[in-house]
Amino acid sequence: MAAMGRKRGGVKQTGDQVAKKAKTENGEDGNSPNVQPTTQGTAMGDKRKKRRNERRKVQKKLKKKMQREGAHQPKPPVTLEENSEESEEEDSETEEQETPAPVTREDPPPLHGGKWTNKQRCLVFCSRGVSYRARHLMNDLKMLMPHAKAESKMHKKENIQLINEMCEMKNCNKCVYLEARKKMDLYMWVSNVPHGPSVKFLVENVHTMGELKLTGNCLKGSRPIVTFDKSFDEHPHWSVVKELFTQTFSTPYHHPRSQPFVDHVYTFSVVDDRIWFRNYQIVDEKGSLAEVGPRFVLNPIRMFGGSFGGPTLYQNPHYKSPNEIRRALRRLKGDKYTNRVLAKKALQERKTDETYPVDPTDEVFATPRDETDSEDEKPQKKNKRRRKKN
């Protein structure tokens, strides 16, 4: 019964456990919670924090002062007492606080960071009744211009001013409209929507990519180099056309459908008061070129101040419509009959009654002859016998 009165759960401790417990109570074990850190380390940490806060306050005051004066902020002084960790922290803080240097003309333009900023969109479509060649030309232009948008064909009887509303619905600010007349004449409108200007051209000598079958080739969607002849800077109307073509045919930088390559060149040259378009591939870095296509010639007709209309800014005095040219050709063919009749009349006028001069005195000694003598003098016909065929 005495054993029954003892506390249950009592466990005897070994000698090692007792010694370890005594060490923890006396504070000899470094891992025990009763151990207190030294006062020397805490004092050094407080001093460093104070210095750091004082430096930050001085830097803020200098920054405010320099911003008022408009000068640049100087770098803060570095003391020798700082450790390597503190110097790295101060360098990172001063770099964030420094203001950027002013941009000058000699510096390169800042990059947009891969953003699409030039939001040029061009609507390319045609009217009903175009020929197969004009349709292929339209498809070639769409292929060369990744920023182009398509639209269904427009009826000829509709007002041309409706194109401005179509461009607004498609969110386009440029338009290339191919208009067909009499299923043989092709006109091109290039317009800046909605404020203008716009230019109307007669398209001549059209040759598409599939028709030429040239050796050149370029990547679909790549950005071109747009070049112009020197004559575009000589007259004001050519300068307007140059700026309009630059904004219409050049591919915007970082366009989603474009490729980051420059491997072909557009050339616009003025010859005989017409604009000649060519497309070449850049074969290598030396500058050798190979033609890709398409080819066409633009004969300017009139330049308007608005989009597809408005006041006339320029009218080509050397322009002749295709109807006038065909009328002149028909006149040349119709003049053949009149020329033949006039030639006969001139021949009759040149003819005379006497072919050679005759002396009228020659008929004095001429005597009249009798009819009987004239009959006797006639030669007699010989009777020829016909031979029978065996």
Secondary structure, 3 states (H helix, E strand, C coil): CCHHHCCCCCCCCCHHHHHHHHHHHHCCCCCCCCCCCCHHHHHHHHHHHHHHHHHHHHHHHHHHHHHHHCCCCCCCCCCCCCCHHHHHHHHHHHHHHCCCCCCCCCCCCCCCCCCCCCCCCEEEEEECCCCHHHHHHHHHHHHHCCCEECCCCECCCCCCCHHHHHHHHCCCCEEEEEEEECCCEEEEEEEECCCCCEEEEEEEEEECHHHHCCCCCCCCCECCEEEECHHHHCCHHHHHHHHHHHHHHCCCCCCCCCECCCCEEEEEEEECCEEEEEEEEECCCCCCEEECCCEEEEEEEEEEEECCEEEEEEECCCCCCHHHHHHHHHHHHHHHHHHHHHHHHHHHHHCCCCCCCCCHHHHCCCCCCCHHHHHHCCCCCCCCCCCCCC
